[in-house]
Amino acid sequence: MANRKHDHENSLSAVRGEMPPEEDLCNLGDLFKVFGDTTRVKILCSLSESELCVCAIAELLGMTQSAISHQLKVLKDARLVGNRREGKTVVYFLSDDHVRTIIAQGLEHITEKR
């Protein structure tokens, strides 16, 4: 049998041409790290159902308001949630439909072959 080297230059050339810039890939990795915490995922899932204040999220998840506020800051810094003030209350919500789609797609992926 002849010893032939596998030629994959065409494939590599095509992939190299479509790869996002390194900075974008690093930012994407950082975004996915935010989803790596169960508490943050629970917060995102709850906000996909309704806009909520910190105290409501804390009650829902059985955690302190301080712990929830810390996680909301991480989510806000990642531009996954936004907020607005209603009197003395700050209400949190998903920042856009992309976040809802990411959550829905993730859930669909992990449940598709059950």
N, CA, C and O atoms as a MOPAC input file, in Angstrom:
PM7 MOZYME 1SCF
protein

 N      0.85000 1    -1.17200 1     0.00000 1
 C      0.00000 1     0.00000 1     0.00000 1
 C      0.89800 1     1.23800 1     0.00000 1
 O      1.85300 1     1.31900 1     0.77300 1
 N      0.59200 1     2.18300 1    -0.85500 1
 C      1.41200 1     3.38600 1    -0.96400 1
 C      1.16500 1     4.29700 1     0.23300 1
 O      0.04400 1     4.40700 1     0.72800 1
 N      2.22600 1     4.94100 1     0.68400 1
 C      2.13600 1     5.86900 1     1.80500 1
 C      1.83900 1     7.25900 1     1.24600 1
 O      2.74300 1     7.95600 1     0.78500 1
 N      0.54900 1     7.66000 1     1.28900 1
 C      0.14800 1     8.95000 1     0.74000 1
 C     -0.19700 1     9.90200 1     1.86400 1
 O     -0.87400 1     9.53400 1     2.82400 1
 N      0.27000 1    11.10900 1     1.73600 1
 C     -0.04100 1    12.13600 1     2.72800 1
 C     -1.43600 1    12.69800 1     2.42900 1
 O     -1.77700 1    12.99200 1     1.28300 1
 N     -2.20100 1    12.83100 1     3.45900 1
 C     -3.53800 1    13.40700 1     3.33600 1
 C     -3.41000 1    14.88900 1     3.00900 1
 O     -2.74000 1    15.62900 1     3.72900 1
 N     -4.04400 1    15.32200 1     1.93600 1
 C     -3.97700 1    16.72900 1     1.52200 1
 C     -5.22000 1    17.45800 1     2.03300 1
 O     -6.33700 1    17.19400 1     1.58800 1
 N     -5.01000 1    18.35800 1     2.95300 1
 C     -6.13000 1    19.11900 1     3.50100 1
 C     -5.94600 1    20.63200 1     3.34100 1
 O     -6.61800 1    21.41400 1     4.01400 1
 N     -5.06300 1    21.03200 1     2.47800 1
 C     -4.79500 1    22.46500 1     2.29400 1
 C     -6.02500 1    23.24000 1     1.84700 1
 O     -6.25500 1    24.35400 1     2.31800 1
 N     -6.82600 1    22.66300 1     0.93700 1
 C     -8.02700 1    23.38100 1     0.48300 1
 C     -8.99100 1    23.61200 1     1.63800 1
 O     -9.55700 1    24.69500 1     1.77900 1
 N     -9.17100 1    22.58700 1     2.46000 1
 C    -10.06600 1    22.71900 1     3.61200 1
 C     -9.53700 1    23.75800 1     4.58400 1
 O    -10.28400 1    24.61500 1     5.05700 1
 N     -8.24400 1    23.68100 1     4.88100 1
 C     -7.64600 1    24.63900 1     5.81300 1
 C     -7.73000 1    26.06000 1     5.29000 1
 O     -8.00600 1    26.99100 1     6.04600 1
 N     -7.49500 1    26.22400 1     4.02100 1
 C     -7.56000 1    27.55700 1     3.41800 1
 C     -8.97200 1    28.13200 1     3.54000 1
 O     -9.14300 1    29.31100 1     3.85200 1
 N     -9.97100 1    27.30100 1     3.29500 1
 C    -11.35900 1    27.76100 1     3.39200 1
 C    -11.71000 1    28.13400 1     4.83300 1
 O    -12.35400 1    29.15500 1     5.07500 1
 N    -11.28600 1    27.30500 1     5.78400 1
 C    -11.58500 1    27.56900 1     7.18600 1
 C    -10.86400 1    28.81900 1     7.66400 1
 O    -11.45000 1    29.65200 1     8.35500 1
 N     -9.59900 1    28.95200 1     7.30100 1
 C     -8.84400 1    30.15200 1     7.70400 1
 C     -9.52100 1    31.42400 1     7.21200 1
 O     -9.52300 1    32.44300 1     7.90200 1
 N    -10.09100 1    31.35900 1     6.02100 1
 C    -10.76300 1    32.52500 1     5.44800 1
 C    -12.05000 1    32.90100 1     6.16600 1
 O    -12.50900 1    34.03800 1     6.05800 1
 N    -12.63600 1    31.96100 1     6.89700 1
 C    -13.90700 1    32.20000 1     7.58100 1
 C    -13.77500 1    32.37600 1     9.08700 1
 O    -14.74300 1    32.75300 1     9.74800 1
 N    -12.60000 1    32.11200 1     9.63900 1
 C    -12.41900 1    32.22900 1    11.09000 1
 C    -12.56300 1    33.68400 1    11.53000 1
 O    -12.00700 1    34.58400 1    10.90000 1
 N    -13.30300 1    33.91200 1    12.60300 1
 C    -13.39700 1    35.27700 1    13.14000 1
 C    -12.03000 1    35.73200 1    13.66700 1
 O    -11.15400 1    34.90600 1    13.92300 1
 N    -11.85700 1    37.02900 1    13.82300 1
 C    -10.59800 1    37.53300 1    14.38300 1
 C    -10.34700 1    36.98100 1    15.78600 1
 O    -11.29100 1    36.66200 1    16.51000 1
 N     -9.09300 1    36.87200 1    16.16200 1
 C     -8.70100 1    36.32400 1    17.45900 1
 C     -9.39900 1    37.03700 1    18.61700 1
 O     -9.84800 1    36.38900 1    19.56200 1
 N     -9.49000 1    38.34500 1    18.54700 1
 C    -10.13700 1    39.10700 1    19.61800 1
 C    -11.60200 1    38.69400 1    19.78000 1
 O    -12.09100 1    38.55600 1    20.90100 1
 N    -12.29800 1    38.49900 1    18.65900 1
 C    -13.69800 1    38.06900 1    18.71900 1
 C    -13.81200 1    36.67100 1    19.32500 1
 O    -14.73800 1    36.40500 1    20.09100 1
 N    -12.89200 1    35.78800 1    18.99400 1
 C    -12.91600 1    34.42900 1    19.55900 1
 C    -12.66800 1    34.46100 1    21.06300 1
 O    -13.30300 1    33.71600 1    21.81000 1
 N    -11.76600 1    35.30200 1    21.50900 1
 C    -11.51500 1    35.45200 1    22.94900 1
 C    -12.74600 1    36.00500 1    23.65300 1
 O    -13.11200 1    35.53300 1    24.73000 1
 N    -13.38600 1    37.00100 1    23.04900 1
 C    -14.59900 1    37.57800 1    23.63500 1
 C    -15.73700 1    36.55000 1    23.68000 1
 O    -16.51500 1    36.52700 1    24.63400 1
 N    -15.83200 1    35.71000 1    22.66100 1
 C    -16.84400 1    34.66300 1    22.64300 1
 C    -16.58200 1    33.64600 1    23.75500 1
 O    -17.51200 1    33.20300 1    24.42900 1
 N    -15.32800 1    33.28500 1    23.94100 1
 C    -14.96800 1    32.39000 1    25.04000 1
 C    -15.33700 1    32.98900 1    26.37900 1
 O    -15.84200 1    32.29000 1    27.25700 1
 N    -15.08900 1    34.27700 1    26.54500 1
 C    -15.44800 1    34.95700 1    27.80100 1
 C    -16.96200 1    34.96200 1    28.01100 1
 O    -17.44300 1    34.77700 1    29.12900 1
 N    -17.70600 1    35.17600 1    26.92000 1
 C    -19.16500 1    35.15800 1    27.01600 1
 C    -19.65100 1    33.79200 1    27.48200 1
 O    -20.51000 1    33.70400 1    28.35900 1
 N    -19.10800 1    32.72900 1    26.90500 1
 C    -19.54200 1    31.38800 1    27.29200 1
 C    -19.14500 1    31.05300 1    28.72500 1
 O    -19.81500 1    30.25400 1    29.38000 1
 N    -18.07300 1    31.64800 1    29.21500 1
 C    -17.70600 1    31.44400 1    30.62300 1
 C    -18.79600 1    31.96700 1    31.55300 1
 O    -19.04600 1    31.38400 1    32.60800 1
 N    -19.44100 1    33.05700 1    31.16700 1
 C    -20.51600 1    33.62200 1    31.98000 1
 C    -21.64700 1    32.60300 1    32.11200 1
 O    -22.29000 1    32.52000 1    33.15900 1
 N    -21.89000 1    31.83100 1    31.05900 1
 C    -22.93400 1    30.80900 1    31.08300 1
 C    -22.49600 1    29.56600 1    31.86400 1
 O    -23.29200 1    28.64600 1    32.05000 1
 N    -21.24900 1    29.52900 1    32.32100 1
 C    -20.71500 1    28.37600 1    33.02700 1
 C    -21.07200 1    28.32300 1    34.50200 1
 O    -20.60100 1    27.43500 1    35.21300 1
 N    -21.88000 1    29.23600 1    34.97300 1
 C    -22.26800 1    29.26800 1    36.38000 1
 C    -23.77000 1    28.99800 1    36.48200 1
 O    -24.57300 1    29.70600 1    35.87300 1
 N    -24.14600 1    27.98100 1    37.24400 1
 C    -25.55000 1    27.57600 1    37.34600 1
 C    -26.43600 1    28.68800 1    37.88400 1
 O    -27.55900 1    28.86100 1    37.41100 1
 N    -25.96200 1    29.43500 1    38.84900 1
 C    -26.77600 1    30.52900 1    39.39700 1
 C    -27.07600 1    31.55700 1    38.31800 1
 O    -28.20800 1    32.02600 1    38.20400 1
 N    -26.06800 1    31.91000 1    37.52500 1
 C    -26.30400 1    32.88700 1    36.45400 1
 C    -27.27700 1    32.33300 1    35.42400 1
 O    -28.12000 1    33.07000 1    34.91400 1
 N    -27.17300 1    31.05100 1    35.11200 1
 C    -28.10300 1    30.43500 1    34.15400 1
 C    -29.51900 1    30.46200 1    34.71800 1
 O    -30.46900 1    30.73300 1    33.98300 1
 N    -29.67300 1    30.18600 1    36.00500 1
 C    -30.99600 1    30.24800 1    36.63400 1
 C    -31.56000 1    31.66700 1    36.55200 1
 O    -32.74400 1    31.85200 1    36.27000 1
 N    -30.72100 1    32.65400 1    36.79600 1
 C    -31.16900 1    34.05000 1    36.70100 1
 C    -31.61900 1    34.35500 1    35.28100 1
 O    -32.67900 1    34.94500 1    35.07600 1
 N    -30.81900 1    33.95700 1    34.30100 1
 C    -31.18100 1    34.20800 1    32.90400 1
 C    -32.48600 1    33.51100 1    32.53500 1
 O    -33.33100 1    34.09200 1    31.85400 1
 N    -32.65100 1    32.27400 1    32.97900 1
 C    -33.90200 1    31.55500 1    32.69800 1
 C    -35.09100 1    32.25200 1    33.33600 1
 O    -36.14800 1    32.36700 1    32.71600 1
 N    -34.93100 1    32.71800 1    34.56700 1
 C    -36.03800 1    33.40900 1    35.23100 1
 C    -36.36000 1    34.72000 1    34.50800 1
 O    -37.53000 1    35.07400 1    34.35900 1
 N    -35.33800 1    35.43100 1    34.06400 1
 C    -35.57100 1    36.69100 1    33.35500 1
 C    -36.12000 1    36.46100 1    31.95100 1
 O    -36.68900 1    37.37400 1    31.35200 1
 N    -35.95400 1    35.25500 1    31.42200 1
 C    -36.54900 1    34.96700 1    30.10800 1
 C    -38.06400 1    34.79600 1    30.24300 1
 O    -38.79500 1    34.86900 1    29.25500 1
 N    -38.52500 1    34.57000 1    31.47500 1
 C    -39.96300 1    34.43400 1    31.72100 1
 C    -40.61300 1    35.76100 1    32.10300 1
 O    -41.76600 1    36.01900 1    31.75900 1
 N    -39.85700 1    36.60400 1    32.82200 1
 C    -40.43800 1    37.85600 1    33.30600 1
 C    -39.34700 1    38.80500 1    33.76600 1
 O    -38.28200 1    38.36900 1    34.20300 1
 N    -39.60700 1    40.09100 1    33.67000 1
 C    -38.73200 1    41.07400 1    34.28300 1
 C    -38.90000 1    40.95100 1    35.79000 1
 O    -40.01700 1    40.78300 1    36.28100 1
 N    -37.79000 1    41.03400 1    36.52800 1
 C    -37.83700 1    40.83200 1    37.97300 1
 C    -36.88500 1    41.77600 1    38.68800 1
 O    -35.88300 1    42.21200 1    38.12100 1
 N    -37.21000 1    42.08900 1    39.94500 1
 C    -36.29300 1    42.84800 1    40.79100 1
 C    -35.38800 1    41.87000 1    41.53600 1
 O    -35.63700 1    40.66500 1    41.53900 1
 N    -34.34500 1    42.39200 1    42.16200 1
 C    -33.37700 1    41.55700 1    42.87600 1
 C    -34.05900 1    40.72700 1    43.95100 1
 O    -33.77500 1    39.53800 1    44.09500 1
 N    -34.95500 1    41.34600 1    44.70300 1
 C    -35.58300 1    40.60800 1    45.81300 1
 C    -36.43500 1    39.45000 1    45.29500 1
 O    -36.49300 1    38.40100 1    45.93700 1
 N    -37.09200 1    39.61600 1    44.15400 1
 C    -37.89200 1    38.53000 1    43.58400 1
 C    -36.99000 1    37.38500 1    43.11200 1
 O    -37.30100 1    36.21400 1    43.33300 1
 N    -35.88000 1    37.72600 1    42.46700 1
 C    -34.94900 1    36.69200 1    42.00600 1
 C    -34.36800 1    35.95200 1    43.20700 1
 O    -34.26100 1    34.72600 1    43.19500 1
 N    -33.99600 1    36.69800 1    44.24000 1
 C    -33.43700 1    36.09100 1    45.45400 1
 C    -34.43000 1    35.11600 1    46.07900 1
 O    -34.05400 1    34.01400 1    46.47900 1
 N    -35.69000 1    35.52000 1    46.16300 1
 C    -36.71600 1    34.64000 1    46.72700 1
 C    -36.91400 1    33.40500 1    45.84800 1
 O    -37.00200 1    32.28600 1    46.35400 1
 N    -36.98200 1    33.60700 1    44.55400 1
 C    -37.17200 1    32.50800 1    43.60900 1
 C    -36.06300 1    31.46400 1    43.71800 1
 O    -36.33200 1    30.26300 1    43.69400 1
 N    -34.80800 1    31.92800 1    43.83700 1
 C    -33.66300 1    31.01800 1    43.86300 1
 C    -33.23000 1    30.63000 1    45.27100 1
 O    -32.32200 1    29.81600 1    45.43900 1
 N    -33.87400 1    31.20900 1    46.28200 1
 C    -33.51900 1    30.88100 1    47.65400 1
 C    -32.11900 1    31.33800 1    48.02400 1
 O    -31.37600 1    30.62300 1    48.69600 1
 N    -31.76900 1    32.53300 1    47.58000 1
 C    -30.44100 1    33.09000 1    47.82700 1
 C    -30.58000 1    34.48900 1    48.40900 1
 O    -31.67400 1    35.05300 1    48.44200 1
 N    -29.47000 1    35.03900 1    48.86600 1
 C    -29.48800 1    36.39700 1    49.40500 1
 C    -29.52200 1    37.41000 1    48.26700 1
 O    -29.08300 1    37.13000 1    47.15200 1
 N    -30.04700 1    38.57800 1    48.56800 1
 C    -30.06200 1    39.65600 1    47.57700 1
 C    -28.64100 1    40.04400 1    47.18900 1
 O    -28.37900 1    40.39000 1    46.03700 1
 N    -27.72800 1    39.98800 1    48.15000 1
 C    -26.33000 1    40.32500 1    47.88300 1
 C    -25.72700 1    39.36700 1    46.85300 1
 O    -25.04300 1    39.79300 1    45.92200 1
 N    -25.98500 1    38.08200 1    47.02800 1
 C    -25.45400 1    37.08800 1    46.08700 1
 C    -26.04200 1    37.29000 1    44.69300 1
 O    -25.33300 1    37.18800 1    43.69200 1
 N    -27.33100 1    37.57500 1    44.63400 1
 C    -27.99000 1    37.80700 1    43.34200 1
 C    -27.44200 1    39.08000 1    42.69900 1
 O    -27.17200 1    39.09900 1    41.49800 1
 N    -27.27900 1    40.13000 1    43.47800 1
 C    -26.74100 1    41.39100 1    42.94500 1
 C    -25.35800 1    41.18900 1    42.34500 1
 O    -25.04300 1    41.75100 1    41.29600 1
 N    -24.54000 1    40.39200 1    43.00400 1
 C    -23.20000 1    40.10600 1    42.48200 1
 C    -23.29700 1    39.41800 1    41.11500 1
 O    -22.58700 1    39.78900 1    40.18000 1
 N    -24.16500 1    38.43100 1    41.00300 1
 C    -24.30300 1    37.70600 1    39.73500 1
 C    -24.93500 1    38.59200 1    38.65800 1
 O    -24.57800 1    38.49000 1    37.48400 1
 N    -25.85600 1    39.44600 1    39.04700 1
 C    -26.45700 1    40.36900 1    38.07800 1
 C    -25.42000 1    41.34200 1    37.52400 1
 O    -25.48800 1    41.72000 1    36.35500 1
 N    -24.46600 1    41.74800 1    38.35300 1
 C    -23.39300 1    42.62200 1    37.87200 1
 C    -22.57000 1    41.91500 1    36.79700 1
 O    -22.22800 1    42.51500 1    35.77700 1
 N    -22.25400 1    40.64500 1    37.02500 1
 C    -21.50800 1    39.86600 1    36.02400 1
 C    -22.32000 1    39.78300 1    34.73000 1
 O    -21.78000 1    39.97500 1    33.64100 1
 N    -23.60100 1    39.50200 1    34.85300 1
 C    -24.46500 1    39.39200 1    33.67100 1
 C    -24.62100 1    40.74100 1    32.96000 1
 O    -24.66900 1    40.79800 1    31.73100 1
 N    -24.69700 1    41.80900 1    33.73000 1
 C    -24.80800 1    43.14500 1    33.13200 1
 C    -23.50900 1    43.53000 1    32.42600 1
 O    -23.53600 1    44.08900 1    31.33000 1
 N    -22.36800 1    43.22800 1    33.06000 1
 C    -21.07300 1    43.52300 1    32.44900 1
 C    -20.89200 1    42.76200 1    31.13000 1
 O    -20.20900 1    43.23300 1    30.22100 1
 N    -21.51300 1    41.57900 1    31.03900 1
 C    -21.44800 1    40.78400 1    29.81200 1
 C    -22.53500 1    41.19400 1    28.81600 1
 O    -22.67600 1    40.58900 1    27.75300 1
 N    -23.29300 1    42.21900 1    29.16900 1
 C    -24.37900 1    42.75000 1    28.33500 1
 C    -25.47400 1    41.71800 1    28.06400 1
 O    -26.10700 1    41.73000 1    27.00800 1
 N    -25.68700 1    40.82600 1    29.03200 1
 C    -26.74400 1    39.82500 1    28.90200 1
 C    -28.04300 1    40.29300 1    29.55200 1
 O    -29.12700 1    39.86300 1    29.15800 1
 N    -27.93500 1    41.16800 1    30.54500 1
 C    -29.12300 1    41.73700 1    31.18600 1
 C    -29.00600 1    43.25200 1    31.21000 1
 O    -27.91400 1    43.82100 1    31.17800 1
 N    -30.15500 1    43.87200 1    31.26600 1
 C    -30.23900 1    45.31400 1    31.43700 1
 C    -31.12600 1    45.59300 1    32.63600 1
 O    -31.70800 1    44.67800 1    33.21800 1
 N    -31.22400 1    46.85800 1    32.99800 1
 C    -32.09800 1    47.20800 1    34.11000 1
 C    -32.66500 1    48.60100 1    33.92500 1
 O    -32.18300 1    49.39900 1    33.12000 1
 N    -33.68900 1    48.86000 1    34.68400 1
 C    -34.29000 1    50.19300 1    34.72500 1
 C    -34.83700 1    50.40900 1    36.12600 1
 O    -35.17600 1    49.46000 1    36.83300 1
 N    -34.91600 1    51.65000 1    36.50500 1
 C    -35.40600 1    52.00600 1    37.83200 1
 C    -36.90200 1    52.31800 1    37.73800 1
 O    -37.35500 1    53.05500 1    36.86100 1
 N    -37.64200 1    51.73400 1    38.66600 1
 C    -39.06800 1    52.06100 1    38.81900 1
 C    -39.25600 1    52.52300 1    40.25300 1
 O    -39.47200 1    51.70600 1    41.14900 1
 N    -39.17600 1    53.81900 1    40.47300 1
 C    -39.20100 1    54.35700 1    41.83100 1
 C    -37.93100 1    53.94100 1    42.55200 1
 O    -36.82500 1    54.24500 1    42.10400 1
 N    -38.09100 1    53.24700 1    43.66900 1
 C    -36.92700 1    52.78900 1    44.43300 1
 C    -36.47800 1    51.39900 1    44.01100 1
 O    -35.46300 1    50.90100 1    44.49900 1
 N    -37.21400 1    50.77400 1    43.12100 1
 C    -36.93400 1    49.39600 1    42.70900 1
 C    -36.19400 1    49.37800 1    41.37200 1
 O    -36.51800 1    50.13200 1    40.45500 1
 N    -35.19300 1    48.50100 1    41.28500 1
 C    -34.49500 1    48.28400 1    40.01800 1
 C    -34.99800 1    46.97100 1    39.43700 1
 O    -34.93000 1    45.92200 1    40.07900 1
 N    -35.50000 1    47.04700 1    38.22000 1
 C    -36.05900 1    45.87500 1    37.53900 1
 C    -35.04700 1    45.40000 1    36.49200 1
 O    -34.49800 1    46.20000 1    35.73400 1
 N    -34.81100 1    44.08500 1    36.46500 1
 C    -33.85500 1    43.48700 1    35.53500 1
 C    -34.59200 1    42.72900 1    34.44600 1
 O    -35.68600 1    42.20600 1    34.66000 1
 N    -33.96800 1    42.67800 1    33.26400 1
 C    -34.55800 1    42.01000 1    32.10600 1
 C    -33.42900 1    41.53500 1    31.19300 1
 O    -32.29900 1    42.01400 1    31.29200 1
 N    -33.73900 1    40.59300 1    30.30600 1
 C    -32.74500 1    40.16500 1    29.31600 1
 C    -32.48900 1    41.33000 1    28.37200 1
 O    -33.41800 1    42.03500 1    27.97800 1
 N    -31.23500 1    41.52800 1    28.01200 1
 C    -30.89200 1    42.70900 1    27.22800 1
 C    -31.43300 1    42.66800 1    25.80200 1
 O    -31.71600 1    43.71800 1    25.22600 1
 N    -31.58300 1    41.47900 1    25.22200 1
 C    -32.16200 1    41.39100 1    23.88400 1
 C    -32.56500 1    39.94900 1    23.56800 1
 O    -32.33800 1    39.04300 1    24.36900 1
 N    -33.15600 1    39.75100 1    22.41100 1
 C    -33.63900 1    38.42300 1    22.02900 1
 C    -32.50600 1    37.43000 1    21.77400 1
 O    -32.73400 1    36.22100 1    21.80600 1
 N    -31.28500 1    37.92200 1    21.52000 1
 C    -30.15700 1    36.99900 1    21.33700 1
 C    -29.95000 1    36.15200 1    22.58700 1
 O    -29.66300 1    34.95800 1    22.49700 1
 N    -30.09400 1    36.77100 1    23.74200 1
 C    -29.89000 1    36.05800 1    25.00700 1
 C    -30.94500 1    34.96400 1    25.15000 1
 O    -30.63400 1    33.83400 1    25.52400 1
 N    -32.18500 1    35.31000 1    24.85200 1
 C    -33.27800 1    34.33200 1    24.91400 1
 C    -33.00200 1    33.17600 1    23.94800 1
 O    -33.25800 1    32.01900 1    24.27900 1
 N    -32.49200 1    33.48000 1    22.77600 1
 C    -32.17800 1    32.45500 1    21.77800 1
 C    -31.05400 1    31.54300 1    22.25400 1
 O    -31.13000 1    30.32600 1    22.08500 1
 N    -30.01700 1    32.11800 1    22.84700 1
 C    -28.89600 1    31.31300 1    23.35400 1
 C    -29.40500 1    30.32100 1    24.39800 1
 O    -29.04400 1    29.14400 1    24.36900 1
 N    -30.23600 1    30.79100 1    25.31100 1
 C    -30.78700 1    29.92400 1    26.35800 1
 C    -31.65200 1    28.82900 1    25.72800 1
 O    -31.50000 1    27.65100 1    26.05200 1
 N    -32.54800 1    29.21700 1    24.83900 1
 C    -33.45500 1    28.25100 1    24.21100 1
 C    -32.67400 1    27.20900 1    23.40400 1
 O    -32.98200 1    26.01900 1    23.46200 1
 N    -31.67100 1    27.65400 1    22.65700 1
 C    -30.87100 1    26.72700 1    21.85300 1
 C    -30.08700 1    25.76700 1    22.73700 1
 O    -29.98100 1    24.58000 1    22.43100 1
 N    -29.53900 1    26.28400 1    23.83200 1
 C    -28.80100 1    25.43800 1    24.76800 1
 C    -29.69400 1    24.37400 1    25.37400 1
 O    -29.31900 1    23.20400 1    25.44600 1
 N    -30.87500 1    24.78000 1    25.80900 1
 C    -31.81900 1    23.82100 1    26.39200 1
 C    -32.26700 1    22.79100 1    25.36100 1
 O    -32.38600 1    21.60500 1    25.66800 1
 N    -32.51100 1    23.24700 1    24.14700 1
 C    -32.90300 1    22.32300 1    23.08500 1
 C    -31.79200 1    21.30500 1    22.83200 1
 O    -32.06300 1    20.11700 1    22.65700 1
 N    -30.56400 1    21.76400 1    22.81500 1
 C    -29.43000 1    20.87600 1    22.56600 1
 C    -29.31000 1    19.80200 1    23.63900 1
 O    -29.12300 1    18.62700 1    23.32300 1
 N    -29.41700 1    20.19800 1    24.90900 1
 C    -29.19800 1    19.20800 1    25.98000 1
 C    -30.38600 1    18.27600 1    26.17600 1
 O    -30.23800 1    17.21900 1    26.79000 1
 N    -31.56300 1    18.64000 1    25.66800 1
 C    -32.74800 1    17.79700 1    25.86200 1
 C    -33.17900 1    17.05800 1    24.60300 1
 O    -34.14700 1    16.30000 1    24.65500 1
 N    -32.50400 1    17.24700 1    23.47900 1
 C    -33.00800 1    16.73100 1    22.21500 1
 C    -33.05900 1    15.20900 1    22.10200 1
 O    -33.89600 1    14.70300 1    21.35500 1
 N    -32.23300 1    14.46700 1    22.78400 1
 C    -32.24000 1    13.00500 1    22.63900 1
 C    -32.66100 1    12.28500 1    23.90600 1
 O    -32.21400 1    11.17000 1    24.17400 1
 N    -33.50900 1    12.91400 1    24.67300 1
 C    -34.00100 1    12.26100 1    25.90300 1
 C    -35.11900 1    11.32600 1    25.57500 1
 O    -35.66700 1    10.68200 1    26.47000 1

